[in-house]
Amino acid sequence: VKSYLADDGIIDNAQDTINATLKKLTKQYLSVSASIDDMVARYTAQFTQLDSMMSKLNNTSTYLGQQFTAMNKS
């Protein structure tokens, strides 16, 4: 029983191991979470740029369609 309950015992060592693992997993979680946040920000910026470009292209398409229609009527 003493080997389990001592300050350097089996239970204390198991707790230390669990705490060390928990710290390691917390660091990994924070790192991955930051990486995901960066990726979401990058994708959001790319989507915004793509959305703007698509709007411009749609406007150009509408304009060209109107011009071709006008050319065919004359």
RODO-2510 file (C-alpha; in nm, 4 decimals, decimal comma):
residues 74
     n   res          X          Y          Z
     1     v     0,0000     0,0000     0,0000
     2     k     0,2838     0,2385     0,0814
     3     s     0,4269     0,1956    -0,2682
     4     y     0,0958     0,3182    -0,4094
     5     l     0,0406     0,6116    -0,1736
     6     a     0,3955     0,7445    -0,1256
     7     d     0,4942     1,0830    -0,2705
     8     d     0,7012     0,8945    -0,5261
     9     g     0,4539     0,6077    -0,5468
    10     i     0,2693     0,4457    -0,8305
    11     i    -0,0366     0,6729    -0,8063
    12     d     0,1730     0,9892    -0,7867
    13     n     0,3783     0,8819    -1,0889
    14     a     0,0615     0,7983    -1,2825
    15     q    -0,0805     1,1423    -1,2011
    16     d     0,2418     1,3082    -1,3150
    17     t     0,2314     1,1124    -1,6408
    18     i    -0,1329     1,2031    -1,6984
    19     n    -0,0653     1,5707    -1,6258
    20     a     0,2328     1,5744    -1,8628
    21     t     0,0229     1,4117    -2,1346
    22     l    -0,2562     1,6624    -2,0735
    23     k    -0,0127     1,9548    -2,1081
    24     k     0,1251     1,8082    -2,4308
    25     l    -0,2239     1,7563    -2,5737
    26     t    -0,3261     2,1083    -2,4720
    27     k    -0,0261     2,2539    -2,6569
    28     q    -0,1071     2,0449    -2,9645
    29     y    -0,4721     2,1509    -2,9488
    30     l    -0,3805     2,5188    -2,9260
    31     s    -0,1371     2,4847    -3,2154
    32     v    -0,3901     2,3093    -3,4390
    33     s    -0,6619     2,5541    -3,3364
    34     a    -0,4422     2,8508    -3,4333
    35     s    -0,3588     2,6814    -3,7627
    36     i    -0,7282     2,6284    -3,8362
    37     d    -0,8052     2,9917    -3,7495
    38     d    -0,5332     3,1067    -3,9908
    39     m    -0,6670     2,8785    -4,2629
    40     v    -1,0244     3,0031    -4,2159
    41     a    -0,9033     3,3644    -4,2365
    42     r    -0,7076     3,2853    -4,5544
    43     y    -1,0044     3,1063    -4,7137
    44     t    -1,2364     3,3923    -4,6174
    45     a    -1,0059     3,6455    -4,7833
    46     q    -0,9766     3,4278    -5,0942
    47     f    -1,3529     3,3820    -5,1098
    48     t    -1,4079     3,7566    -5,0799
    49     q    -1,1663     3,8210    -5,3665
    50     l    -1,3267     3,5474    -5,5765
    51     d    -1,6750     3,6820    -5,5052
    52     s    -1,5655     4,0297    -5,6138
    53     m    -1,4095     3,8929    -5,9325
    54     m    -1,7222     3,6910    -6,0120
    55     s    -1,9337     4,0033    -5,9713
    56     k    -1,7109     4,1928    -6,2154
    57     l    -1,7197     3,9049    -6,4636
    58     n    -2,0984     3,8830    -6,4404
    59     n    -2,1225     4,2566    -6,5073
    60     t    -1,8918     4,2193    -6,8073
    61     s    -2,0981     3,9267    -6,9331
    62     t    -2,4190     4,1282    -6,9047
    63     y    -2,2616     4,4242    -7,0840
    64     l    -2,1274     4,2085    -7,3661
    65     g    -2,4626     4,0335    -7,4008
    66     q    -2,6327     4,3710    -7,4364
    67     q    -2,3774     4,4850    -7,6932
    68     f    -2,4171     4,1703    -7,9039
    69     t    -2,7946     4,2010    -7,8861
    70     a    -2,7724     4,5641    -7,9983
    71     m    -2,5387     4,4679    -8,2856
    72     n    -2,7803     4,2001    -8,4059
    73     k    -3,0721     4,4459    -8,4070
    74     s    -2,8931     4,6999    -8,6251
***
